[in-house]
């Protein structure tokens, strides 16, 4: 929404969806990607968060938090419908905020056997008052732990009614 990733990357995402991928996500870490104007603190926190997510949940995904994501419609419907931590109307999903909802969607996608393709993107840092690096990192850590516990308990295995 903040257009940190130029809209021209939509063409490649659509090509990847047409090629049969179910989920296409932008990566700021893959070869050919770039991070422009990012403060050092945010870069270090981002690297730490990415490492945590890879170790606990998504070992093959380099960048779960890049906001550039595309889904086949039926896949998006299923993933959002089967979200637990970020269920619509839940306390964790109200109002604009930086969150780890992407992590939960990708965990559900992986558990359901959907293909996830990362594409390198150019990402431009956009300064906003809605991002508080340390406060958001603390909240997102708790959210990732909730997803991890849900995964351990098998909550992403079956589809809720």
Secondary structure, DSSP 8 states (H G I E B T S, - for coil): ----B-TTHHHHHHHHHHTT-SEEEEESSSTT-EEES--HHHHHHHHHHHHHHHHHT-TT-S-TT-S-EEE-HHHHHHHHHT-STT-TTSGGG-SS---SHHHHHHHHHHHTT--EEEEE-EEE----TT--HHHHHHHHHHHHHHHHHHHHTTTTTS---
